[in-house]
């Protein structure tokens, strides 16, 4: 029987518009309350289920009935080509951690995980600090900068290139290809596919060169594993190097960009962090980066999953073959899990956000991203203490795209630093 006194349910908000990209959180709040597992048509035309509540999201991320392999997608071959990273199929780069299930996933993850141990990442910390300082040197004397293109973007590109073993003289090529991926991420897939193809050709050549002269870098480690009976094919090695580069840079670009923007929009929290850093207290920096990952994280939706059988999530039946997208940004603002979820609180405790996923597909590079995020934010706040937005927030534009969430530009202003003899840096810092 209909209750005449019940408040009418407001209409579902539009999704995937430019207005939605600027602030998706009200729409996600509506979905959590009224349609927590919601089927919708994506901009590509593919239909998928969006999972928005924290408890359902956490369950779905660890549910082995949801496969990462697009072969389980029920759509036609044409539809299958619309999921995943543009160009990876034609470039024969599909056999990476985001597209495979156990036991292959277990084998490949074990090989790569050796590169991201806490000890290995800690040893890399001085290089990250050096990169951070050299990049800031390039614009600190000007009193203004675009923090995305001059800082948040090149820092993780050069860092992951160093870790992979890409020679310094080749790293600007990677920067160009990665820039193409970011610029075209929400537009025509052709631009991204061309960059993927170029990257594939380069990685194949680099793997051949490394075989002749192995080093201590990650690609050399993948080759050694292949040579010691782990059966890593050349396609697998190229795909793994590709996805580490692809996943290892854009997430950190957005962590630094979104994180800096959130601090500039929440000056009392930013001042708390600056005071703590001035007193030599790094604790608030560590909890603060976790809170920035929860509050406006770099990955809006977890990568594609496909139901391998009929199943139920949050009371909603999902048919075999249906795509499922876990909305991390919605789950991490769920009031059932986080007190006052729309507030930024850098000292938030019990912050088990899903910003880097959950389960066997938890982000392998999370320790490196945290190191880069902490180093970048702490150094910016120390060196440019009066950092402020250089444009009205309404003028800023977010990159249109399905998986990642990040600003196109972040203009800032500050009191110029006096750095004698400093000029803008070209290419990767030596």
Secondary structure, 3 states (H helix, E strand, C coil): CCCCCCCCCCCCCCCCCHHHHHCCHHHHHHHHHHCCEEEEECCCCCEEEEECCHHHHHHHHHCCCEECCHHHCCCCHHHHCCCCCCCCCCCCCCCCCCCCCCCHHHHHHHHHHHHHCHHHHHHHHHHHHHHHHHHHHCCCCCCEEEHHHHHHHHHHHHHHHHHHCCCHHHHHHHHHHHHHHHHHCCCCHHHHHHHHHHHHHHHHHHHHHHHHCCCCCHHHHHHHHHHHHHCCCHHHHHHHHHHHHHHHHHHHHHHHHHHHHHHHHCHHHHHHHHHHHHCCCCHHHHHHHHHHHHHHCCECECCCEEECCCEEECCEEECCCCEEEEEHHHHCCCCCCCCCCCCCCCCCCCCCCCCCCCHHHCCCCHHHHHHHHHHHHHHHHHHCCCCEECCCHHHCCECCCCCECCECCCEEECCCCCCCCCCCCCCCCC
